Amino acid sequence: MTAIQPSAFAASHHQAPAKHVLLISVDGLHQSDLAWYVSRHPNSALARLVGGGVEYTHARTTTPSDSFPGMVAQATGGGPGTTGVYYDDTYNAALLPAGTTSCKAVKPGVEVDLTEDLDKNQASIDAGQGLTGLPDSILSMTGNPASLINASKLPVDPKTCKPVYPHSYLKVNTIFEVARSAGLRTAWSDKHAAYEILNGPSGTGVQDLFTPEINSDALGYPAGDDWTKDNQATEQYDGYKVKAVLNEIDGYDHSRTHKVGTPAIFGLNFQSVSTAQKLPASDGLKGGYTAKNMPGPLLTKNLDFVNAQIGALTSEIAKRHLADSTTVILSAKHGQSPTDPTALTRIDDGPLLDGLNAAWKKLHPAAGDLVAHSVDDDAMLLWLTDRSQAATEFAKRYLLAQSGTGTDINAAPRTFTRSGLSKVYAGKAAAHYFHVEAGDTRVPDIFGLAQYGVVYTGGTKKIAEHGGAHADDLDVPLVVSGASVPDGVRDSTSVQTKQIAPTILSLLGLNPRSLQAVREEHTTVLPVR
């Protein structure tokens, strides 16, 4: 550990235990982005945050590096094998298809979709609540998003013949449940109603859960586009969540309707860095990076935006005389790959999977498609209809034998080999990778690690993605700053974002081992004292 310049943000208030922990996830942000920004803006809000606490310079998020396992890890202390959450859109071999009402003799196996598709109305930022005056009235959205989920789209439990809500799909408890059982208040702000998974198995972990739908129609922007298709729109969307958290800092619920007290655990995710990294261009500015780890104009502008918003949050904490009792944790659910624009190879995965299915049927004329479900961003996750080792090895061999032509950063042709994959874990090897038993009902049958720079997309509208296991996917910031934390420490120890969960409980004086995943994975508290 090395000491760096102390900050004024958290001056001399490090002895008392924290009463509040504000968790901020800046989706897509890399540790290299944070270091780049702070070095150029030494008096910025982000620099003050770093200087007022411990910065872990070698922190990694989950593999797969998707938003759902990434956020769930921060809230539970566990990885996908323990939590049962591998991605936001997966498959379960034991549950029954959505809409099943008579469960006898129904064949199991169903997509488990934890995206905007679950909303009663995914075109609306209120997910179908029916508010008037949107989007500016969005702070009036319910803090109970489970009520906005269309139950007919949920998988069905064969034992009860009832829909499985996201919170009951989670296999372990959350920090929010532990805090509530201790009589503490909880809140969170995120991007889909499906984030009610953070309530945990009890269904009651987060008292005030504000989830405006990010993939809804962005009112005031070009028709047909959602809030992620224009970086300015994403900033506006993020701004609503910031307002919600400012209201909570002031002791109100997210809508500023009821005075309830500042939560013990609360926070939000920012989405706008992610869109600035993914979009080729937006608002007249070029997206992504100009060279390896060098943010381009759109991303630079957005880092300024996030810095200003974090400055507003920390200023409000100080204004409300909460700095002595509040710890702020900054991290990210995932990074984004590639940060080197010259490495980009976009591959349409559709023909690869169609070819795999066709090759399988040629050998098994009576069989249907081999691929039951796939999720391919910058990794490849496949669930198969035949889970035998012979079938999974067949899929692996087929994929590694495929070559073709994709596109580079300039949309020019670029050849690829091995389906763009560097390594493929099949069947038992995939289960072993995730530390689960072979035949586990949730684990993918194929987990393919993409070659660096590969993004699976059928077009040229994306220049980066996440989900894989490259450093660009995994290397995220982790800063613990404020109450009960020393100033100006830079720690190069290798740590994981799942350690955030037990650390939050420890900071609040609660037992980290109250978390099932912490006990199962022996997840340790971050060394902050």
N, C-alpha and C positions, 0 to 999 in steps of 0.2 A: 504494500500500500504506500502511496505517496500523498503528501498534503499539497493541495493547490490553494490558490487565493481564496480566503474565506469570503462569504457573502453577507450582505446586509439583510437578506431575506429572512434568515433564521438566526437572529443574533442571540445568544446567551439563553436559549430556552430549551436546552437539550436534556435536562435532568428529569423533568416530570414525564410520566407516561402520556402518550397521545390520547386525546379524547375523540379525535376525528382523523380518518385517513381518506384523502382524496386521491383516487386512482385515475390516471389519465393514460389512455392508449391512443397513440397516434399511428393508425394503421399504415403500414408501408415504410415507416421511418426506420432507417438504419442507424447503427451507432456511428458509422462514418458520416452520415448526414448531420447528426447532432454535433460531432466534433468539428466538422467543416463550418457549421453555422456559428458555433460558439467562438471559434478562433477568429472569425471575421466580425463578430458582434459581441465583444467582451463585456459590454454593459447591458446586454439584452436580458429579457425575462428568463430565457432558457439558460443563459450564462449564470444568472443569479440563482436559479434553481440548482444547477450543477454545483456551483460554489457553496451552496448552503447545505450540502449533504454528502452522500456517498455515491459516486458514479462507478458502476460496474462496467468496465470496458470490454469484457468478454462474456456477454449474456446471450443466450440462445433461446428461441422459442421452440414450440413443438414441431415434430415431424409426424404427419404432414403439417405444413406451415399455413394452414387455412384459418380463417377468422374464428370458426366455431371451436375447434380443438384448442386454438391459441387463447381465446377468452376463457373457455371452460377451465383450462389449466391454471390461469391466474386466479380463478375463483374457487378451485378445489384442491390444488396442489398435485394433480395427477395428469398423466399423459393419456393418449387415446385408448390404449389397451385397458387401462383401469377405469376411465370414465365412460367408455363405450362410445365416445364421440370422435369419429375419424375425420369428418368433413361436414359441411353444411348440407350436403346432399349425398346420401349413402344408400345402403341396401341392408335389409335384415332378413336372414333366411328362416326365422322363426315366427315373425309376425304375419298377420293376414292383410290382404289388400284393403286399402281405404274404401269405406262405404259398405264393408261387409256387415250384415246385420244378423245373418243366420250362420253360425260359425262351424257347424258340423260338416265334416268332409270337405272343407275348403283347403286347398293346397297353400301351404305357407310360402312366404317369399314376397317381399314388397319394398319398393323405394321408400326411404325415410327422408322426406324433404323438409329441411329446416330453413327455407328461404322465404322470400316474399310470396311464393305460391300459396302459402297457408293463409294469407290475409283474406278476410271477407271481401275486401275490394283492394287489390294490389295497385290499382291505378290511382288511388287516393293516398295522400301523405298521412291521413289519419287511419289508414288500413281498413276503412269502411265504417268508422264510428258514426259518420254523418254530420260532422261539424259544419257550420256555415262560416263564411269569411276566410276560408283557407287560401293561402298557407299561413297568413299572419295570425290566425286564431289557433294555431297548432298547439300552443302551450295549454290549451283547454283539453287536450287529449287525455284519455284515461290513464291512470297509473297501474291499471290491471289489464295488460294486453292479451292475456289468455281469453278475455271476452271478445277479442277481435279475430280470433282464429276460427277458420271454417272447419268444424269437427269432421265433416264428411271427407276432408282431404287427409286426415290423419290415419296412420296404420292402426290396425286393430289387434288387441291382445287376445289370443285364442283361448286363454283361461277365463277371461271375464267377458269376452265378446264386446268390449268397449274400446273407444278410441284411445290411443296413447298420446297424451300431450307431451310437448318437449320436456317439461320439468320432470315428468315421470319416466322419460326415456333415459335420463341421466342416472348412472349407476351409483353415484356417491353424493354426499352432501356438500354444501357450499359454505363459504365464509359468511354469506348473508344469513343462512339458517343458524349458524353458530352464534352470530351477533344477536339475532332476534331472540334466541333462547336465553341469552344473557340480559334481555330487556333493553337492547340498544336499537336505535333506529337505522334503517337501511334504505338506500336509493341507488338507482343506476339509470343511465341514458344510453341507448344503443339504436341500431339501424333497422331491425325487423321485429315484429311482434313475436316471432319465434325465439327471441332472446329471453322469453319467459322461462327458458331452460335454466336460467341463473337462479330462479326460485328454488331449485333443487327438488328432490323427491317429495318433500312436504308440500310443495306448491305455494309456500307462503314466505320464502326467504327475503324477497325484495318488496318492501312496503310501498315504494313509489318507483315504478318502473316505466320510464318514458321512452317510447320506441317509435318515433315518426318513421314512416316507411321511405327508405332512401331510393328504392327502385320504383317509386310511383312517378306519375306525370309531374314534371317540374313546371308548375304554374308560372307563367310569365316568360318562359323560355320556349324555343321552337317546339311546335307540336310533335308529339310522339317521343320526345326525349325525356329520360328520367334525370334525376338529380346528379347522377354520376357522369353524364355525357358532356357536361360543361363545367369546367373547374370553378367558375364563378358561382354557378348554381350549387355545387357541392359546398362551397364556403358558406353560402346563405343557409343551406341545410344544417351544416355544423353549428352555425350561429344560434339556431333554435335550441340545440342541446346545451350550448354554453349558457344561454339565458336561463334554462331550466336549472343548471347547476348553480348559477349566481343566486337564483331564488332560494335554493336549498342552503347555500352558505348563509344567507340572510335569515334562515330559520323557518322558511315556508316550505310547503310542498312545491313540486316543479311548476305548478300553474300559478303560484303565488296567491292561492285562494285561502289556504288554511295555515295558521301558525302552528308548526309542529316541532320545531327545534332542529338545529343542524344535525344531519345524520352522522352516525359513528363511522359508517362505511358508505361512500358514495363516489360518483365519478361518471366518466363518459368516454366514448371513443370519437376520435376525429377521422373522417373519411377523405378529406380533401388532399392530403399528401399522396394518398394512394391514386386518386384520379390524375393528379399532376404527373405521376410517374407512368401511368398507363396510357394516357391519351397522347397520340402523336403531336397534336397541337390543340390549343383552346384559347379563346379570348385574344387571338392574334399572337400568341406566344407559343414557342416550340416546347413540347413536353419532354419529360424524361431527363436524361443526362447527356452532356456534350462530349464527355470522355469518361473513362472509368472513375466512378465515385465523384464526378464533378456535376452538381446539379445545374440543369439548364434554366432558361429564363422563367418558364412557368412554375417549375418546382421551387426556384429561388423566391419568387413572389409568394408562393403558398407557404413556404417556411416562415416568411415574414408574417403572414396571416396567423399561422398557428402560434408563433411567438407572441403576437399581440393578444390573442385570446387567452393564452396561459398567463400572460401578464395581467389581464383583467381579473382572472380567477385568483391569482396570488395577491393582487392588490385588494380585492374584496375581503379575502381572508384577513389581511392586516387591518383593513378598515373596521372590520367587525370584532377586532381584538381577539382573533382566534389563532394568530400565528404561534403563540406559545403552546397551543394544544393541538395543532394540526400538522400531520405529516403528509407530504405530497409524494406520490410515487408516479414516475413517468416511465412508460414502456411502450410496447407495440405488440399487437396480436401476431403480426407477421411482418417480414420485409417484402421485397419485390425484386424479381430477377428478369433480365440482367441489368446491372448498373453500368455495364459496358455496352454502348449502343452498337458497336461493330460486331458484337457476338450474337446479336439477335437472329434467330432462325424460326420463322413462323411456319408451323406444320398443321395442315388440316387433318385432324385425327379421324374424321368420319370415314374416309376411304380405307384407312388402316383397320378399323373395327369391322367394316363391311366385308373386307377381305378375309379377316379372321373368321367371321361367321360363315362365309362361303366355303372356306377351306375345311372347316369342321363338318359342315353339312355334306361335303363331297365324300368324306370318309364315313359319315353317319347319316345316310339318306333319310332316315326316319326322324332325325333329331331336328329341333328348332334351333334358334340362335344360341350360340354358346355364351355370348355376353348378355347377362341379365341387366346389368347397370354399369355405367362408366362415369368417371369424373376425371377430366384431364385439363389441367391448367398449365403448370410447368412440372407436373408429375403425372403419372398414369395410375389410376386406381380402378381396377375391374373386379366386378363380382360376377361369377359364372353360374350358369344353370347346372353344369356338371362340376362338382367340386372335388372330383377324384384327382389324385396326384398325376395320373396320366393326362387328364384334361388340362390341368394347370400347366404342366410341362409342355404340352402341345401349344398352348397360347404363348408361353414364353419363347419357344423356338420360332414360332411363326413371326412374332413381333421383331425379334432380333435379326430375322432374315430379310426384313423389308427396307428398301431404299426408295428415294423419290426426290421430288423437288418442292421446296417451300419458298418463302420470300425473306429477304433481309430487311434491314431498317429502312431502305429506300424503295421497298416493294419490288426489288429486282429478284430474279430467280436465284435460289441457293439450294444446292443439293444437300440431302441428308442421308444418313445410313442408320441401320438398326432401329428404325422407327423413331429416331431422335433420342433413343434411350442409352444410358451408360451402364445401368445395372437393373436386373429384374429379379424380384423375389417372388417365387411362385409357391402356392399351396402351403406346405408345412414351413417353408422358409419365410413366407410372408407372416404367418402366425408367430413364428419365432422372433422376427424382427420387432413385432409389437408386444412381445412377452405375453402372448395368450396361447391357449391350447389350440392345436390344429382342429379345424371344424367349428371354431367359435362362430356364432351366428352373425356377428357384426363385422369381423375382420375381412378386408378385401382379399380375394383369391390371388390377385396379381397386384404387386406394388412396384411400379417402374420408376426409377430415378432418371430424370431427363438429363441429357447432355447440357453443359452450361450454355445458356443463351436460347434454348429451345422453349417456345411458347406454343401450346396447342390451341390454334384458333383458325377458323375458316374464313379469314379475311385479312385486312390490313389496318383495322381500327384499334389494335392494341400493340404496344411496344414493350410491355412487361406483364408479368403475372406472378402469382405466389402459389404455394401448395407443396413445393418441392423441398429438396434438402441441400441446396447450395448455400454457401455463406451468405449470398445476397438475399436468400429467403429467410435465413435463420438469425443473422447477426443484428439484433435489435438493441436499442438503448435500454438501460435499467438504472434509474436514478431514484434514490430514497433521500428525501430532503425535508428539513424542518424539525418539528418537535421530536425530542429523544434520539436525535441522530447527530453525530459529529459533523462539523463543517469541513469542507474542502478536502475530502478524501477521494482518491482515485484508486480503485481496487481492480487489479488485473486477473484475479481469480476467475476461473471458468464457473459460471453460474447459469441457472435456467429460470425462465420466467415462471415456471410452476412454483418456484420458491416464494413468489409474491404472496401467495395465499397464506401459508403459515406465518410469514413475516407480518402481514396485516394483523392477524390475530395476536401475535406476540406484542406488537406495538400498542395494542389496545388493552394489554394485560389479560388476554384470553388464552386458553390452552390450544396451541397449534395441533396437538394430537386429537383434538375434537373432530378433526377432518379425517374421514375414512381413507381418502387417497394418500394423505400424509403418512398414516400408519402403514398402509399397504406398500408404498414406494419408498418409505423412509426419507421423505422430502424434508430437507433441513431449512431452518430459518436463515435468511441472509445475514451475514456477519456485519450488522449495522452499528453495534455498540462497541 
